[in-house]
Amino acid sequence: MSKRKRTLKKILISVVLLFWAVVALYGFKQTDTSSSSSGLQTVTIGYQKGDPFDIAKQRGEFVKKMKAKGYKVVFKEFQDGNSLMQALKAGSVDYARTGDTPPVSALSTGTKLTYVAAGSSKAKGSGILVKKSSSISSVKDLKGKKVAYTKGTSSQYMLLAALKKAGMSASDVTWVNMDQSSASVAFSKGKVDAWATWDPYTSQAETNQNAKVIVDGSGITNNRDFVLSTQSYAKENKEVSKYLIKYLEEDMQWANNNHNELITMMSKSLKVSKTVVKRMVERRTYGIYTMNASYAKEEQKIADTFYDAGLIDNKVTVSDSGDYK
């Protein structure tokens, strides 16, 4: 090939590449413009499998109702509450659904959170599990035993509070910190003596792992769902929060009144048997309510317990994160 032809070929390739670069850039801008030209404000919600937002997502009515009010809902799934708190702080989600403990840990590190809503109690689905064949039958029997839990989650507070109620100290047991999936394996193989957990793990262990609950959350912790946002976002988007609570509560009432459909739907979402989901669903009531002083008081108790136990470095005043009445 002559030098002239090689030069022409290079020029042609450069022109083609430039053309496709422009097309790619134009296409991206068009997609972005199309989204904004729809007139919908995007609201990004962080959730975990099996939680109220997962129910709303699977059912589909929540997205439709929010769209009718001018909001495009985007759901992002997370594995745990700590990851959700980090995402909220980073601004990658506008709202986050967690259990009762992650917000306390986040507040202690300086994250500016606002509690938007609280859920119904899930106390009966939270518990400390042992094998049915175990000689352990009460919290007091856990002395000197290995107990699996997940740091920064409701299981940590539940275990700590259960020990305290039984007149024991945190040092009376060996705390084994691991994620819930790993804890399930460790429990199944007998690597730990007990496991502090929540539904659907509790139900799954009772159904498939020959487990029994020696104590549930009743009288210890309500283990509520909480919907959170940053203080700045919540302040600037009160209307969004109002609709979010309204439509999510409608989904929760649907869940209470349609157990068969809910069980089928959540079995697919959680990828567990209907038997497991049925046990989980039938020992709780679903509900989402505007945050108030009573729920804030519950969170304050967790914050004080963690601070006194040296689990968080800074004292937290939950009421400082919002005007809860």
C-alpha positions as CSV (number, residue, x, y, z in Angstrom):
1,M,0.0,0.0,0.0
2,S,1.4,3.4,-1.0
3,K,2.2,6.1,1.6
4,R,-0.6,8.3,0.1
5,K,-3.2,5.5,0.5
6,R,-2.1,4.8,4.1
7,T,-2.6,8.5,4.9
8,L,-6.0,8.5,3.3
9,K,-7.0,5.4,5.3
10,K,-5.9,7.0,8.6
11,I,-7.9,10.1,7.8
12,L,-11.0,8.0,7.0
13,I,-10.8,6.0,10.2
14,S,-10.3,9.2,12.2
15,V,-13.4,10.7,10.6
16,V,-15.5,7.6,11.3
17,L,-14.4,7.5,14.9
18,L,-15.2,11.2,15.4
19,F,-18.6,10.6,13.8
20,W,-19.5,7.8,16.3
21,A,-18.1,9.8,19.2
22,V,-20.5,12.7,18.3
23,V,-23.4,10.2,17.9
24,A,-22.7,8.7,21.3
25,L,-22.5,12.0,23.0
26,Y,-25.6,13.3,21.2
27,G,-27.5,10.1,22.1
28,F,-26.5,10.5,25.7
29,K,-27.6,14.1,25.8
30,Q,-30.9,13.2,24.1
31,T,-31.6,10.5,26.7
32,D,-30.8,12.9,29.5
33,T,-32.9,15.7,28.0
34,S,-35.8,13.4,27.4
35,S,-35.8,12.5,31.1
36,S,-35.8,16.1,32.2
37,S,-38.3,17.2,29.6
38,S,-40.8,14.8,31.0
39,G,-41.3,17.2,33.8
40,L,-40.9,14.5,36.5
41,Q,-38.6,15.0,39.5
42,T,-36.5,11.9,40.1
43,V,-36.8,10.5,43.6
44,T,-34.2,7.7,44.4
45,I,-35.1,5.3,47.1
46,G,-32.7,2.8,48.8
47,Y,-34.2,-0.4,50.0
48,Q,-33.5,-4.0,51.1
49,K,-35.2,-7.2,50.0
50,G,-38.4,-7.9,51.9
51,D,-38.9,-4.4,53.4
52,P,-41.9,-2.1,52.8
53,F,-40.3,-0.4,49.8
54,D,-39.7,-3.9,48.2
55,I,-43.4,-4.6,48.6
56,A,-44.3,-1.3,47.0
57,K,-41.8,-1.9,44.2
58,Q,-43.2,-5.4,43.5
59,R,-46.8,-4.3,43.7
60,G,-46.2,-1.3,41.3
61,E,-48.9,1.0,42.5
62,F,-46.5,3.3,44.5
63,V,-44.6,4.2,41.3
64,K,-47.8,5.0,39.4
65,K,-49.2,7.2,42.2
66,M,-45.9,9.1,42.6
67,K,-45.7,9.6,38.9
68,A,-49.2,11.1,38.9
69,K,-48.0,13.7,41.4
70,G,-44.9,14.5,39.2
71,Y,-42.3,12.2,40.6
72,K,-40.3,9.5,38.9
73,V,-39.3,6.8,41.4
74,V,-36.0,5.0,41.0
75,F,-35.3,2.0,43.4
76,K,-31.8,0.9,44.4
77,E,-31.3,-2.3,46.3
78,F,-28.7,-2.6,49.2
79,Q,-27.6,-5.5,51.3
80,D,-27.7,-3.8,54.7
81,G,-28.6,-0.6,56.5
82,N,-25.0,0.5,56.9
83,S,-24.5,0.6,53.2
84,L,-27.8,2.5,52.9
85,M,-26.6,5.1,55.4
86,Q,-23.4,5.6,53.4
87,A,-25.4,6.0,50.2
88,L,-27.7,8.5,51.8
89,K,-24.7,10.5,53.1
90,A,-23.0,10.4,49.6
91,G,-26.2,11.6,47.9
92,S,-26.7,8.6,45.8
93,V,-30.2,8.0,47.3
94,D,-32.8,10.5,48.5
95,Y,-34.5,8.2,50.9
96,A,-33.3,5.1,52.7
97,R,-35.2,2.3,54.6
98,T,-33.3,0.7,57.4
99,G,-33.9,-1.0,60.7
100,D,-33.6,0.9,64.0
101,T,-29.8,0.7,64.6
102,P,-28.0,2.0,61.4
103,P,-29.4,5.5,61.8
104,V,-28.0,5.8,65.3
105,S,-24.6,4.7,64.2
106,A,-24.7,7.2,61.3
107,L,-25.8,10.1,63.5
108,S,-22.9,9.3,65.9
109,T,-20.4,9.8,63.0
110,G,-21.9,13.2,62.1
111,T,-24.3,12.3,59.3
112,K,-27.1,14.9,59.1
113,L,-30.2,12.6,59.0
114,T,-33.9,13.2,59.4
115,Y,-36.3,10.4,60.3
116,V,-39.2,10.8,57.9
117,A,-41.3,7.8,58.9
118,A,-41.5,4.8,61.2
119,G,-43.0,1.4,60.6
120,S,-44.9,-1.1,62.7
121,S,-43.1,-3.3,65.3
122,K,-41.4,-6.4,63.9
123,A,-40.5,-7.7,67.4
124,K,-41.8,-11.2,67.0
125,G,-39.7,-11.7,63.8
126,S,-36.5,-10.7,65.6
127,G,-34.9,-13.1,67.9
128,I,-32.0,-15.1,69.3
129,L,-31.9,-18.6,67.7
130,V,-30.3,-21.9,68.9
131,K,-30.6,-25.4,67.5
132,K,-33.6,-27.4,68.8
133,S,-31.2,-29.9,70.1
134,S,-29.2,-27.3,72.1
135,S,-29.2,-27.3,75.8
136,I,-29.6,-23.5,75.7
137,S,-33.2,-22.5,76.6
138,S,-32.8,-19.0,77.9
139,V,-30.7,-15.9,77.5
140,K,-28.9,-16.7,80.8
141,D,-27.8,-20.0,79.2
142,L,-25.8,-18.0,76.6
143,K,-23.1,-17.2,79.2
144,G,-19.7,-18.2,77.7
145,K,-21.3,-19.1,74.4
146,K,-20.5,-17.8,70.8
147,V,-23.3,-15.6,69.4
148,A,-23.4,-14.5,65.8
149,Y,-24.7,-11.0,65.0
150,T,-24.0,-8.2,62.5
151,K,-22.4,-5.0,63.8
152,G,-24.4,-1.8,63.3
153,T,-27.7,-3.6,62.8
154,S,-30.8,-4.3,64.9
155,S,-29.3,-7.7,65.8
156,Q,-26.5,-6.0,67.8
157,Y,-28.9,-3.9,69.8
158,M,-31.3,-6.8,70.4
159,L,-28.5,-9.0,71.7
160,L,-27.2,-6.2,73.9
161,A,-30.7,-5.4,75.3
162,A,-31.6,-9.0,75.8
163,L,-28.4,-9.6,77.9
164,K,-29.1,-6.5,79.9
165,K,-32.7,-7.6,80.6
166,A,-31.4,-10.9,81.8
167,G,-29.0,-9.2,84.2
168,M,-26.0,-10.0,82.1
169,S,-23.2,-7.9,80.6
170,A,-21.9,-7.8,77.0
171,S,-18.8,-9.6,78.1
172,D,-20.8,-12.6,79.3
173,V,-20.9,-13.9,75.7
174,T,-18.4,-14.1,72.8
175,W,-19.7,-11.7,70.0
176,V,-19.1,-13.1,66.5
177,N,-19.6,-10.3,64.0
178,M,-20.5,-11.5,60.5
179,D,-23.0,-10.6,57.8
180,Q,-26.3,-12.5,58.0
181,S,-25.6,-14.8,55.1
182,S,-22.3,-15.9,56.7
183,A,-24.0,-16.2,60.1
184,S,-26.6,-18.5,58.6
185,V,-23.9,-20.8,57.4
186,A,-22.0,-20.7,60.7
187,F,-25.1,-21.4,62.6
188,S,-26.0,-24.3,60.3
189,K,-22.5,-25.9,60.7
190,G,-22.5,-25.4,64.5
191,K,-19.6,-22.8,64.4
192,V,-21.6,-20.6,66.7
193,D,-23.9,-21.5,69.6
194,A,-26.6,-18.9,68.9
195,W,-27.6,-16.4,66.3
196,A,-29.2,-12.9,66.8
197,T,-31.2,-12.1,63.6
198,W,-34.4,-10.9,62.1
199,D,-37.0,-12.0,59.5
200,P,-36.8,-13.5,56.9
201,Y,-33.6,-15.1,58.4
202,T,-35.5,-16.1,61.6
203,S,-38.3,-17.8,59.7
204,Q,-35.9,-19.5,57.3
205,A,-33.8,-20.9,60.2
206,E,-36.9,-22.1,62.0
207,T,-38.2,-23.7,58.8
208,N,-35.1,-25.1,57.3
209,Q,-32.3,-25.2,59.9
210,N,-34.0,-26.9,62.9
211,A,-33.8,-23.7,64.9
212,K,-35.8,-22.4,67.8
213,V,-36.2,-18.9,69.2
214,I,-35.2,-18.6,72.9
215,V,-36.2,-15.0,73.0
216,D,-37.8,-12.6,70.5
217,G,-37.9,-8.9,70.5
218,S,-41.1,-8.5,72.5
219,G,-40.4,-6.3,75.5
220,I,-36.9,-5.8,74.3
221,T,-37.0,-4.0,70.9
222,N,-39.7,-3.1,68.4
223,N,-37.1,-3.3,65.5
224,R,-39.2,-0.9,63.4
225,D,-38.5,0.1,59.8
226,F,-37.4,3.7,59.5
227,V,-37.5,5.8,56.4
228,L,-34.7,8.4,56.5
229,S,-33.4,11.3,54.4
230,T,-30.8,13.9,54.8
231,Q,-31.8,17.0,56.7
232,S,-31.3,19.2,53.7
233,Y,-33.3,17.1,51.3
234,A,-36.2,16.5,53.8
235,K,-36.4,20.3,54.4
236,E,-36.6,21.1,50.7
237,N,-38.9,18.3,49.7
238,K,-41.7,18.1,52.3
239,E,-44.3,17.4,49.6
240,V,-42.3,14.4,48.3
241,S,-42.1,13.0,51.9
242,K,-45.9,13.6,52.4
243,Y,-46.8,11.6,49.3
244,L,-44.2,8.9,50.0
245,I,-45.7,8.2,53.4
246,K,-49.2,8.3,52.1
247,Y,-48.7,5.9,49.2
248,L,-46.4,3.6,51.1
249,E,-48.9,3.3,53.9
250,E,-51.6,2.4,51.3
251,D,-49.3,-0.5,50.2
252,M,-48.9,-1.6,53.8
253,Q,-52.6,-1.8,54.2
254,W,-52.8,-3.8,51.1
255,A,-50.2,-6.1,52.5
256,N,-52.2,-6.6,55.7
257,N,-55.4,-7.4,53.7
258,N,-53.9,-9.6,51.0
259,H,-51.7,-12.2,52.7
260,N,-51.9,-14.8,50.0
261,E,-50.9,-12.4,47.2
262,L,-48.2,-10.9,49.4
263,I,-46.7,-14.3,50.3
264,T,-46.6,-15.3,46.6
265,M,-45.0,-12.0,45.6
266,M,-42.4,-11.9,48.4
267,S,-41.5,-15.5,47.9
268,K,-40.4,-14.7,44.4
269,S,-38.6,-11.5,45.5
270,L,-36.8,-13.1,48.4
271,K,-36.2,-16.4,46.6
272,V,-37.4,-18.4,49.6
273,S,-40.3,-20.8,50.0
274,K,-43.9,-19.6,50.7
275,T,-43.7,-21.5,54.0
276,V,-40.9,-19.2,55.2
277,V,-42.6,-16.0,54.0
278,K,-46.0,-17.1,55.5
279,R,-44.4,-17.5,58.9
280,M,-42.8,-14.1,58.6
281,V,-45.9,-12.3,57.3
282,E,-48.3,-13.8,59.8
283,R,-46.4,-12.7,62.9
284,R,-46.4,-9.0,62.1
285,T,-48.6,-6.1,61.0
286,Y,-47.5,-3.7,58.3
287,G,-47.7,0.0,58.6
288,I,-45.8,3.3,57.9
289,Y,-46.4,6.4,59.9
290,T,-45.1,9.9,60.1
291,M,-42.2,10.1,62.5
292,N,-43.1,11.4,66.0
293,A,-41.7,11.9,69.5
294,S,-42.6,8.4,70.6
295,Y,-40.6,6.7,67.9
296,A,-37.8,9.2,68.5
297,K,-37.8,8.2,72.1
298,E,-37.3,4.5,71.1
299,E,-34.3,5.5,68.9
300,Q,-32.9,7.6,71.8
301,K,-32.9,4.5,74.0
302,I,-30.8,2.7,71.4
303,A,-28.4,5.6,71.1
304,D,-28.0,5.8,74.9
305,T,-27.4,2.1,75.2
306,F,-24.8,2.1,72.5
307,Y,-23.0,5.1,73.9
308,D,-23.0,3.6,77.4
309,A,-21.6,0.4,76.1
310,G,-18.9,2.2,74.2
311,L,-20.2,1.1,70.8
312,I,-20.4,4.6,69.4
313,D,-17.9,7.4,70.2
314,N,-20.2,10.3,70.3
315,K,-23.4,10.9,72.2
316,V,-26.5,11.2,70.0
317,T,-29.6,13.3,70.6
318,V,-32.1,11.9,68.1
319,S,-34.5,14.9,68.5
320,D,-31.8,17.2,67.1
321,S,-32.2,15.5,63.7
322,G,-35.8,16.7,63.2
323,D,-38.9,18.3,64.7
324,Y,-40.8,15.3,65.9
325,K,-44.1,16.0,67.6
